[in-house]
Structures are given as C-alpha cells and as structure tokens.
Amino acid sequence: MKKITIIFLIIIIMFMCSESYSVKVTRGREYVQLHSNPIDKEFPTILVFFSFYCFHCYEMECKYHIFNILQKSLDKDKYYKIIKYHIDFMGPLGSQLTQAWSVAIHLGIDEQIGPLIFRAIQETPSHSIEYIHNILMKHTKMNREEYNSIWNSKKVDDLMYKQRKAVKDLQLRYIPTIFIYGKYMILTENLDRSSIHTFNHELINIIQFLLKEERKILIKF
C-alpha cells in the first residue's frame, strides 16, 4: 500500500510540475541568493540539511516522500545530485546520529536506512544509540565486530567532518534547509503546507527553477 501511495504522489506531482515554470518564483520569498559567484564545486547540486529529531524533516521524508518524488521529477542526468547531511545540534543523540548517518552513507544504504531511523526516533517512546546500532546491523547483516570497525573508521570520520564543515560554511541556523549549489537557500517555511501535494509541488517547482537558472549561468562560463 505504501509503494502505491508513493507512486500515486509521484504521478500527481510530475503532472503538476509539467507546468511548473508558469508559476512565478520570487527571490526573497521562495528563496534567497547567498552570493553571486559561480557555483562552488564543493557543494552538491541539491544539499539537504536535516535531523532525525526534526518533525518537519520526518514529515518530508516519511509522509511527503518529497525526495523520492524530486528524484523522479529531475532530468535523468548525473548533473543533478541530491545529498542529505545530518546536523549535530538537535537532540541528545545528535552527534551520534550524524555518525550513524555517515555509516549509512559510507555503505550506500542511506536511502533505505533513513526512514527506519526516522521512525525509531519519532515514533518510538524509548530509543537509544544501541537501538540505532541494532537497526543498522540488522539491515546490513553485519556482526558487532564488523560494524564497530566501520563505525570507528577514518572514512566515517571524514564524512562526519564534511557534514559539520558544510554546516559551518553555510552558516546553517535551522532545519530542514535545502541549498542549491550552496548558492541558493530555499525558504521552506514560506511554502504552503495546506496539503502534501501543494507543498511538494511548490518545493519541486522552486528547485527546478533554480537548477534551470543556474545552468544558464554555467553555460555563459
């Protein structure tokens, strides 16, 4: 049933986005431009900051399925890339969850494991870092020794550093926040949340608009 719901949402949003550029996107209302320089190669095309403790982040991932829909709505082109970074500054396990997320990224299971951790944090009255460890180990079928080796690896340390550096470089203040090339920040708090379809449509419209605008700039260079 859940897969059918997601597929239905994707069809609806993609149909709505076929006319997306007829909807006006205004700087200062739907997004802000952080600087006017060409894109910084250090930042992914679409960079999402979130926390497993953030209820709005949980909604976007587990109820709105916005990033699944967004991926389907974008051109099938390696030019576009959605990356999600976890932040430390929310919740008692914030830093450890960033490490758990880094493990998931390193193993290439972030898309599968994200909803599981979200539900563990948002829907389970009593949770601990050991509970999160068990989710990861069960999903990967690793034993404790194998898991600990990855948990304490330099690769995971590097991924944690990369996420924390991006938070600092972009002077992140709140979540969920979406950046396009580290140059544009979408003002998600100004979007219409009256329905899932409306919110998803507005957000995808803005992202597609900014990608299109930035590609025009890149062609000039």
Phi, psi and omega per residue, in radians:
M1 nan -0.710 -3.122
K2 -1.113 -0.712 3.120
K3 -1.110 -0.680 3.125
I4 -1.112 -0.729 3.123
T5 -1.065 -0.788 -3.134
I6 -1.105 -0.781 3.136
I7 -1.078 -0.711 3.115
F8 -1.094 -0.767 3.109
L9 -1.070 -0.731 -3.139
I10 -1.073 -0.789 -3.136
I11 -1.079 -0.786 -3.123
I12 -1.100 -0.840 -3.084
I13 -1.179 -0.712 3.129
M14 -1.121 -0.635 3.080
F15 -1.148 -0.757 -3.138
M16 -1.137 -0.633 -3.088
C17 -1.355 -0.139 3.085
S18 -1.127 -0.366 3.079
E19 -2.013 0.418 -2.991
S20 -1.074 -0.608 -3.042
Y21 -1.367 -0.073 3.024
S22 -1.384 -0.227 3.104
V23 -1.604 2.225 -3.061
K24 -1.283 2.324 3.060
V25 -1.962 2.181 -3.011
T26 -2.045 2.245 3.069
R27 -1.153 2.360 -3.108
G28 1.681 -0.306 3.107
R29 -1.968 -0.962 3.102
E30 -1.627 -0.391 3.140
Y31 -2.756 2.862 3.017
V32 -2.193 2.581 3.082
Q33 -1.734 2.139 -3.042
L34 -1.407 -0.558 3.111
H35 -2.765 2.952 -3.047
S36 -1.880 0.049 -3.106
N37 -1.296 2.826 3.012
P38 -1.010 2.815 -3.035
I39 -1.037 2.574 3.061
D40 -1.556 2.083 -3.088
K41 -1.076 -0.259 -3.098
E42 -1.214 -0.459 -3.061
F43 -1.763 2.438 3.112
P44 -1.140 2.895 3.116
T45 -0.938 -0.983 3.135
I46 -2.133 2.009 -3.083
L47 -2.019 2.109 -3.095
V48 -1.936 2.211 3.036
F49 -1.787 2.344 -3.095
F50 -2.622 2.978 2.981
S51 -2.398 2.501 3.076
F52 -1.161 -0.291 3.098
Y53 -1.489 -0.209 -3.057
C54 -1.450 2.094 -3.095
F55 -1.165 -0.677 3.128
H56 -1.147 -0.638 3.067
C57 -1.112 -0.734 3.101
Y58 -1.053 -0.776 3.112
E59 -1.065 -0.811 -3.111
M60 -1.071 -0.643 -3.079
E61 -1.452 -0.795 -2.951
C62 -1.781 -0.306 -3.131
K63 -1.999 -0.761 -3.138
Y64 -1.457 -0.451 -3.104
H65 0.938 0.611 -2.980
I66 -1.065 -0.658 -3.039
F67 -1.366 -0.523 2.994
N68 -1.105 -0.771 -3.133
I69 -1.170 -0.736 -3.130
L70 -1.047 -0.780 -3.137
Q71 -1.054 -0.677 3.135
K72 -1.233 -0.538 -3.062
S73 -1.421 -0.361 -3.133
L74 -1.374 2.777 3.060
D75 -1.025 2.481 3.087
K76 -1.343 1.440 -2.986
D77 -2.551 2.334 3.127
K78 -1.147 -0.177 3.111
Y79 -1.068 -0.551 -3.114
Y80 -1.752 2.377 -3.111
K81 -2.565 2.242 3.095
I82 -1.798 2.138 3.108
I83 -2.162 2.409 3.120
K84 -2.002 2.232 3.105
Y85 -1.980 2.344 3.099
H86 -1.577 2.536 -3.131
I87 -1.860 2.694 -3.078
D88 -1.544 -0.423 -2.833
F89 -1.511 0.487 3.108
M90 -2.467 2.199 3.063
G91 1.481 2.703 -3.088
P92 -1.137 -0.427 -3.140
L93 -1.864 0.343 -3.040
G94 -0.884 -0.905 -3.099
S95 -1.162 -0.713 -3.135
Q96 -1.203 -0.557 3.088
L97 -1.247 -0.558 3.027
T98 -1.100 -0.676 3.110
Q99 -1.184 -0.728 3.101
A100 -1.089 -0.710 3.120
W101 -1.146 -0.629 3.104
S102 -1.138 -0.666 3.059
V103 -1.066 -0.782 -3.135
A104 -1.095 -0.736 3.105
I105 -1.094 -0.819 -3.121
H106 -1.011 -0.681 -3.114
L107 -1.488 -0.107 -3.137
G108 1.267 0.480 -3.117
I109 -2.060 0.302 -3.052
D110 -1.058 -0.699 -3.126
E111 -1.146 -0.601 -3.131
Q112 -1.418 -0.644 -3.013
I113 -1.483 -0.431 -3.100
G114 -0.934 -0.950 3.135
P115 -1.050 -0.583 3.141
L116 -1.156 -0.752 3.116
I117 -1.228 -0.685 3.087
F118 -0.973 -0.838 -3.103
R119 -1.179 -0.590 3.106
A120 -1.111 -0.725 -3.102
I121 -1.377 -0.744 -3.026
Q122 -1.491 -0.493 -2.999
E123 -1.963 -0.158 -3.119
T124 -1.805 2.051 -3.093
P125 -0.988 -0.706 -3.126
S126 -2.097 1.989 3.104
H127 -2.365 2.744 -3.123
S128 -2.523 2.981 3.099
I129 -1.142 -0.519 3.095
E130 -1.133 -0.616 3.085
Y131 -1.089 -0.713 3.120
I132 -1.198 -0.733 3.071
H133 -0.957 -0.793 -3.098
N134 -1.119 -0.619 3.081
I135 -1.078 -0.819 -3.125
L136 -1.147 -0.771 -3.126
M137 -1.156 -0.695 3.121
K138 -1.127 -0.721 -3.102
H139 -1.183 -0.677 -3.086
T140 -1.599 -0.188 -3.104
K141 1.064 0.543 3.083
M142 -1.591 2.638 2.989
N143 -1.469 3.030 -3.055
R144 -1.067 -0.703 -3.114
E145 -1.118 -0.796 3.120
E146 -1.097 -0.747 -3.119
Y147 -1.132 -0.813 -3.141
N148 -1.060 -0.618 3.131
S149 -1.076 -0.740 3.121
I150 -1.274 -0.730 -3.138
W151 -0.965 -0.673 -3.086
N152 -1.731 0.225 -3.055
S153 -1.359 2.763 3.100
K154 -1.132 -0.612 3.136
K155 -1.052 -0.756 3.107
V156 -1.185 -0.696 3.061
D157 -1.021 -0.745 -3.138
D158 -1.127 -0.695 3.127
L159 -1.170 -0.650 3.081
M160 -1.136 -0.752 3.117
Y161 -1.078 -0.730 -3.120
K162 -1.074 -0.754 3.138
Q163 -1.159 -0.767 -3.129
R164 -1.174 -0.625 3.108
K165 -1.151 -0.709 3.131
A166 -1.112 -0.694 3.074
V167 -1.017 -0.774 -3.137
K168 -1.220 -0.792 -3.094
D169 -1.096 -0.657 -3.107
L170 -1.624 0.042 3.097
Q171 0.902 0.871 -3.093
L172 -1.115 2.362 -3.110
R173 -2.093 -0.445 -3.100
Y174 -2.665 2.898 3.127
I175 -2.401 2.774 -0.093
P176 -1.245 2.479 3.087
T177 -2.305 2.404 -3.128
I178 -2.114 2.214 3.097
F179 -1.956 2.520 3.019
I180 -1.913 1.980 -3.101
Y181 1.026 0.306 -3.068
G182 1.200 0.158 -3.056
K183 -1.897 -0.630 3.132
Y184 -2.033 2.422 3.066
M185 -2.037 2.167 -3.128
I186 -1.422 2.340 -3.123
L187 -1.578 1.367 -3.056
T188 -1.088 -0.437 -3.122
E189 -1.192 -0.300 -3.136
N190 -1.623 -0.018 -3.100
L191 -1.440 2.707 -3.098
D192 -1.350 2.040 -3.138
R193 -1.830 0.384 -3.112
S194 -1.152 -0.423 3.048
S195 -2.684 2.778 3.115
I196 -1.081 -0.780 -3.110
H197 -1.064 -0.748 -3.121
T198 -1.127 -0.815 -3.137
F199 -1.075 -0.853 -3.128
N200 -1.063 -0.743 -3.139
H201 -1.076 -0.811 -3.132
E202 -1.101 -0.796 -3.092
L203 -1.127 -0.807 3.136
I204 -1.125 -0.665 3.095
N205 -1.032 -0.798 -3.134
I206 -1.127 -0.795 -3.123
I207 -1.081 -0.797 3.131
Q208 -1.101 -0.682 3.112
F209 -1.067 -0.824 -3.100
L210 -1.196 -0.657 3.081
L211 -1.089 -0.734 -3.141
K212 -1.143 -0.768 -3.134
E213 -1.121 -0.733 -3.112
E214 -1.210 -0.588 3.122
R215 -1.150 -0.598 3.071
K216 -1.062 -0.735 -3.134
I217 -1.142 -0.742 -3.113
L218 -1.103 -0.649 3.139
I219 -1.088 -0.614 -3.133
K220 -1.162 -0.542 -3.137
F221 -1.482 nan nan
